[in-house]
């Protein structure tokens, strides 16, 4: 059983080594701490029709 656990740990470690590590850069950085959406970037959408799935929701959409 110990050998099986060691083999499993080894296989997991070897698998994790093969995962590519990419450098990502932010495309859109939006700070929502003020509680106000930037009207140049976002539009507010309100629907009581359920947006096609029957739910009543309020969403915001990115406009760029």
KASULVEN-V289630 format. One record per residue. N is the residue number from 1. SS is DSSP state (2 for helix, 1 for strand, 0 for the rest). OMEGA is omega in whole degrees, -180 to 180 (NA if undefined). Layout:
# KASULVEN-V289630
n=N ss=SS omega=OMEGA
n=N ss=SS omega=OMEGA
This chain:
# KASULVEN-V289630
n=1 ss=0 omega=179
n=2 ss=2 omega=179
n=3 ss=2 omega=178
n=4 ss=2 omega=178
n=5 ss=2 omega=178
n=6 ss=2 omega=179
n=7 ss=2 omega=178
n=8 ss=2 omega=179
n=9 ss=2 omega=179
n=10 ss=2 omega=178
n=11 ss=2 omega=178
n=12 ss=2 omega=-180
n=13 ss=2 omega=179
n=14 ss=2 omega=178
n=15 ss=2 omega=180
n=16 ss=2 omega=178
n=17 ss=2 omega=-177
n=18 ss=0 omega=180
n=19 ss=0 omega=-180
n=20 ss=0 omega=178
n=21 ss=0 omega=-177
n=22 ss=0 omega=172
n=23 ss=0 omega=-179
n=24 ss=0 omega=175
n=25 ss=0 omega=-180
n=26 ss=0 omega=177
n=27 ss=0 omega=179
n=28 ss=0 omega=177
n=29 ss=0 omega=-177
n=30 ss=0 omega=-180
n=31 ss=0 omega=-177
n=32 ss=0 omega=-176
n=33 ss=0 omega=-180
n=34 ss=0 omega=-179
n=35 ss=0 omega=-179
n=36 ss=0 omega=177
n=37 ss=0 omega=176
n=38 ss=0 omega=-176
n=39 ss=0 omega=177
n=40 ss=0 omega=-177
n=41 ss=0 omega=-172
n=42 ss=1 omega=171
n=43 ss=1 omega=-179
n=44 ss=1 omega=-177
n=45 ss=1 omega=180
n=46 ss=1 omega=179
n=47 ss=1 omega=174
n=48 ss=0 omega=178
n=49 ss=0 omega=175
n=50 ss=0 omega=179
n=51 ss=0 omega=176
n=52 ss=0 omega=-180
n=53 ss=0 omega=175
n=54 ss=0 omega=180
n=55 ss=0 omega=175
n=56 ss=0 omega=-176
n=57 ss=1 omega=176
n=58 ss=1 omega=-176
n=59 ss=1 omega=172
n=60 ss=1 omega=-178
n=61 ss=1 omega=176
n=62 ss=1 omega=-174
n=63 ss=0 omega=-179
n=64 ss=0 omega=NA
